[in-house]
Amino acid sequence: MDDLQNRFRSEFEREMEERWLASSLAEWMETHHGEAAELLGHKRMDWGMVAQALGAHGLTGPAGQPPTAESARETWKRVEARRRPGMKLRKAKG
């Protein structure tokens, strides 16, 4: 890739991450990270139950929709990735 492609990719990834994290769900997870880590940081989390509980408290995803199991899990991964120095968004997906 040339420099222009690298810059575009970097800007695009940053914008997508900011958009993803601009939700009440992500804001709550970020603001209450310690509390959330105690609740959500377990390996075998029932993300369907988590999504239902967070949605019942009015938290929503990036498009204003109630969280799903997948969106809650992905949002948590992204919030966690932002807290790890040097960790890229792509690594959070895996």
N, C-alpha and C positions, 0 to 999 in steps of 0.2 A: 504494500500500500504506500502511496505517496503521502506527503505531508498534509495536503488538502483533505484527502480521504480520512486520515487519522484524526484531524481536527474536527471534521464533520461527525465522525463516529463518536468521538469524545463528547461533543456538544449534544448530540442526539441522546446518548446514554444518560447524560446529566439531566437533560430536560425530562426524559421519561421517568427517571428516579424521583425527581422533584414532584412530578405530576402524581406518581404513585403514592408518594408520602404526603401529599396534600389532601388528606382525608381525616375525618374525625377519628377513625379507627387508628390510623398511623400516628396521629398527634397524641392520642391517649397512650398508645404503646410507648412512644418516645418520652412523653412527660412523666409517665408512671413506670419507667423502665424497671426499677428495682422490684416493685410490686408485681409487675407483669412477668418478670423473669421467674419469680417464685411460683407464679401460677402457670406460666406457659413454657418454662424452660425444660420441661421433662421430655425425655425421648419419645415416650408413647402417649402423646397428647390426643385426646378426642377432640379434633378440631371442629367437628360438627357441633358438639356441645358448646365449645368456646364461642363459635360464631353466633349461635343462637343466644347465648348469654350476653355477649357484647352488643348484638343487635337489639336485644330487649332493653338495653340502656340507651338506645338512640344512636349508637355509633354506626357510621356508614363508610363504605368504600369510596374510591376516587370519583365515581360517577353518582354518588349519593344513594347508592343502593345498599340494602342490608348486607352484611358480610356473609359470605359462604365459607364452608370449611376451607376450601382452597384459597380464597382471598385472605382469610385470617392467617393461615399458615404462611403464605407468601409475604404478607405485610410484616409478620413477625421476623421472617428471615431477612428482609430488607432492613428493618430497624436494627436488628442484630449486626448485620454486615456494616452498617454505617458506624457502629461503635467499635469495630475492629480496625485498627490502623492498617492501611494498605490493602484491605480486602475489597475486591472489585464486586460490582453488582452481579456479574456473570457467575461468580463463585457462589453467591447466595442462592442461585437457582438450583444448584446441584447439591 
